[in-house]
């Protein structure tokens, strides 16, 4: 598996995690749990942004990765 594939897989996982955490925060009535899930969701969204930036960088530096899709 190439580096870009691994990065894209990690990115997809992080996006899924962020969405699940957001859903958990919306589904609970417990104030502490809601706050925890919201904070975790924000952290996961930051990870998504960083991974997306890395994917974009790798694609710009390694044109052969852009052709794999």
C-alpha positions in Angstrom: 0.0 0.0 0.0 1.4 3.4 -1.0 1.9 6.3 1.3 -1.0 8.2 -0.2 -3.3 5.3 0.2 -2.4 5.0 3.8 -2.9 8.7 4.3 -6.3 8.7 2.6 -7.3 5.7 4.6 -6.3 7.5 7.8 -8.2 10.6 6.6 -11.4 8.6 5.9 -11.1 7.0 9.4 -10.7 10.4 11.0 -13.7 11.9 9.2 -15.8 8.9 10.3 -14.6 9.3 13.9 -15.4 13.0 13.9 -18.9 12.4 12.6 -19.5 9.6 15.1 -18.4 11.8 18.0 -20.6 14.7 16.8 -23.5 12.3 16.7 -22.8 11.1 20.2 -22.8 14.6 21.4 -26.2 15.3 19.8 -27.7 12.0 21.1 -27.0 12.4 24.8 -28.7 14.5 27.3 -25.9 14.2 29.8 -24.2 17.6 30.0 -20.7 16.2 30.8 -20.9 13.6 28.1 -22.1 16.1 25.6 -19.2 18.4 26.4 -16.7 15.5 26.2 -18.0 14.3 22.9 -18.0 17.9 21.5 -14.4 18.4 22.5 -13.4 15.1 21.1 -15.2 15.9 17.9 -13.4 19.2 17.6 -10.1 17.4 18.1 -10.9 14.9 15.5 -11.9 17.6 13.0 -8.5 19.3 13.6 -6.9 15.9 12.8 -8.9 15.7 9.6 -7.7 19.2 8.6 -4.1 18.3 9.3 -4.3 15.0 7.4 -6.1 16.6 4.5 -3.3 19.2 4.3 -0.7 16.4 4.3 -2.6 14.5 1.5 -2.7 17.7 -0.5 1.0 18.3 0.0 2.0 14.7 -0.9 -0.1 14.9 -4.1 1.5 18.2 -5.0 5.0 16.9 -4.4 4.5 13.4 -5.9 2.4 13.7 -9.1 2.3 9.9 -9.6 -0.1 9.7 -6.5 -2.6 12.0 -8.2 -2.9 9.5 -11.1 -3.7 6.6 -8.8 -7.3 7.7 -8.3 
